[in-house]
């Protein structure tokens, strides 16, 4: 089974390889719903497991809690 990076579409043989890749993927962007900032995923983690908004004035943390992939955030126009 192959695992594909949702940001850059590269494929990997294992989920671990994919997770390690995602930490440094230059196409990976996160959005913080607490402060509204957008930033590279790699700036939000030091160990690849825990994520927090890199904005010093923000307390947003956790993937899918306060931090979301920009590709997953949909904007609808009315």
C-alpha positions in Angstrom: 0.0 0.0 0.0 1.3 3.4 -0.9 0.9 6.6 1.1 0.6 9.9 -0.6 1.4 13.4 0.7 -1.7 15.5 0.3 0.4 18.6 -0.1 2.9 17.7 -2.8 1.5 14.3 -4.0 4.7 12.4 -3.5 4.2 8.7 -2.6 5.8 6.6 0.1 5.9 2.9 1.0 5.0 3.4 4.7 2.9 5.7 6.8 6.1 6.5 8.9 8.0 7.6 5.7 5.0 9.8 4.8 4.9 11.4 8.3 8.6 12.1 8.3 8.3 13.7 4.9 5.4 15.9 5.9 7.4 17.5 8.7 9.7 19.1 6.0 7.4 19.3 3.0 7.8 22.7 1.6 4.3 22.7 0.2 2.7 22.0 3.6 0.9 25.0 4.9 -1.2 25.3 8.1 -3.8 27.8 9.2 -4.4 28.7 12.9 -8.1 29.3 13.6 -7.2 31.0 16.9 -5.1 33.9 15.4 -5.7 33.5 11.7 -2.1 33.1 10.8 -0.9 30.9 7.9 2.6 29.3 8.1 4.7 26.4 7.0 3.9 23.2 8.8 7.6 22.7 9.7 7.6 25.9 11.7 4.8 24.6 14.0 6.7 21.5 15.3 10.1 20.6 16.7 9.5 16.9 17.0 7.0 16.0 14.2 4.4 14.9 16.7 3.3 18.0 18.7 2.2 21.1 16.8 1.6 24.6 18.1 1.1 28.0 16.3 4.5 29.6 15.9 3.0 33.1 16.6 4.4 34.0 20.1 1.1 35.7 21.0 -1.1 32.8 20.1 -2.0 29.7 22.2 -3.3 27.6 19.3 -2.1 24.0 19.2 -2.8 20.6 17.9 -3.4 19.4 14.4 -7.1 19.3 13.6 -7.8 21.0 16.9 -6.7 24.6 16.3 -4.3 24.1 13.4 -5.6 22.9 10.0 -4.1 22.2 6.7 -4.7 25.1 4.3 -5.8 22.6 1.7 -8.6 21.3 4.1 -10.0 24.8 4.8 -12.6 25.6 2.2 -13.8 29.2 1.6 -17.2 29.5 0.0 -18.2 32.7 -1.9 -21.8 33.8 -1.7 
